[in-house]
Amino acid sequence: MQVLSPSSKEIAGFRRPVLTVGSFDGVHLAHQAIIEEVVKRAGKVGGKSVLVTFEPHPQVFLDPKTAPSLLMTKKEKLAFLSHLGLDAVIILPFTQKLARMRANEFVEEILHRRLGVWEIVIGHDHAFGRGRRGRLKTLVELGSRLKFKVDAIKPIKYSGIPISSTRIRQQLLMGRVREASDMLGHPYSFTGRIVTGDGRGRNLNYPTANMEIPPRKLVPANGVYAVTSDFASPALHGLLNVGIRPTFGGKDRMVEVHFFDYQGSLYGHKISVRIVEKIRDEQKFEDGARLSEQIRIDEQVARRLLAKDEKLDFHIMEV
C-alpha cells in the first residue's frame, strides 16, 4: 500500500482509480465494508483502489476545543489500513483552503482534476464540503456531468443502530469496551511510551508501567481492564488501570499497565496494548493492603477472561 500526498507524481499514473473519501477514524466495520467494496470494484475494472483521508481530522482543525478524541492516531490508522488490500492512501492536508471549499469545488478540483476519479464508493450518510452540505445526491449529479460512477454502501448496524465513530467513542467513554470492539471489528488499542512513575505499584507487589498516551488519543473510562500486548512473545497478558489512584490521594489521570509473569524492563519502550474487557470501576480503598488484595482478585478475573477469549487474533498496531 502506497501512502501519498495529493501532489505525488505517482497519482498521474493511476489507471481507473476507484476512490473512497473520509476521516475513517477507528476503521470500524462500516468503514471496512466500504473499503472492501472499493477493492472489489477496482479489481473488476482493472483500476487502483484508493482511500482519500485527511490530516489532521477536520473537526480537530475546525474547532480543537470541542473536537472529540480520536480512536486512532495517523500511524495506527495507516498500519491497520495496510492489511485491507488497498493500493494507495492519499492524505490531504486539512487546511483553511480545503475547509472553505464547497462540495462541488472539492469534487471538481481534488477528486476529478487532481486524482482522476473513475468511481466513488461512500457510506450511505456521507457528507462533505463546506458546512458538510455535499451529499450522495450531490455526488450523483456531479458524476453524471464529470463521467464518474457513484456507489453508496448500506449501513452496517450493531444492535439495530448504524455503526459510527461517534457511537464507538460513546461506548468507550462509558467503559463498554466489548461493545466498542464489536463495532470496530477489532479490540480497541493504543500505543504509548513507557515513562518513569513513582514506583508505588512495586510496593504493592504489582509493578506497573506508566504509559504516555499521544495527545487527542481517546482513553476509555476510568477503571481496571484486562489487556494483551505483543511487546514480547508469547503475547503478554495483564491489567490496565486508568484513573487518578484515589487510594493514594491522586489527582492526575494516569494510564498504568501491569503484565503477568513478565520480568523484563519496559522503560523507554513504546508498547501497544489491546483492551479486551473492563473488570471493574476505579474505587478508593482504605489502604494499600486492601488495594493489593483487590488487584490479586482482578488478576484472577483477567487471567480467566484472557485464557478463553476468542477475539485476540487481530491485526497488530505497529508502533
C-alpha positions, 0 to 999 in steps of 0.5 A: 500500500502506497501512502501519498500526498495529493501532489505525488507524481505517482497519482498521474499514473493511476489507471481507473482509480476507484476512490473512497473519501473520509476521516475513517477514524477507528476503521470500524466495520462500516468503514471496512465494508466500504473499503472492501467494496472499493477493492472489489470494484477496482479489481473488476475494472482493472483500476487502483483502489484508493482511500482519500483521508485527511490530516489532521481530522477536520473537526480537530482543525475546525474547532480543537476545543470541542473536537472529540478524541480520536480512536486512532492516531495517523500511524495506527490508522495507516498500519491497520489500513495496510492489511485491507488490500488497498493500493494507495492512501492519499492524505490531504492536508486539512487546511483553511483552503480545503475547509472553505471549499464547497462540495462541488469545488472539492469534487471538481478540483481534488477528486476529478482534476487532481486524482482522476476519479473513475468511481466513488464508493461512500457510506450511505450518510456521507457528507462533505464540503463546506458546512458538510452540505455535499451529499450522495445526491450531490455526488450523483449529479456531479458524476453524471456531468464529470463521467464518474460512477457513484456507489453508496454502501448500506449501513452496517448496524450493531444492535439495530443502530448504524455503526459510527465513530461517534457511537464507538467513542460513546461506548468507550467513554462509558467503559463498554469496551466489548461493545466498542470492539464489536463495532470496530471489528477489532479490540480497541488499542493504543500505543504509548511510551513507557515513562518513569512513575513513582514506583508505588505499584512495586510496593504493592507487589504489582509493578506497573508501567506508566504509559504516555498516551499521544495527545487527542488519543481517546482513553476509555473510562476510568477503571481496571481492564484486562489487556494483551500486548505483543511487546514480547512473545508469547503475547503478554497478558495483564491489567490496565488501570486508568484513573487518578489512584484515589487510594493514594490521594491522586489527582492526575489521570494516569494510564498504568499497565501491569503484565503477568509473569513478565520480568523484563524492563519496559522503560523507554519502550513504546508498547501497544496494548489491546483492551479486551474487557473492563473488570471493574470501576476505579474505587478508593480503598482504605489502604494499600493492603486492601488495594493489593488484595483487590488487584490479586482478585482482578488478576484472577478475573483477567487471567480467566477472561484472557485464557478463553477469549476468542477475539485476540487474533487481530491485526497488530498496531505497529508502533 
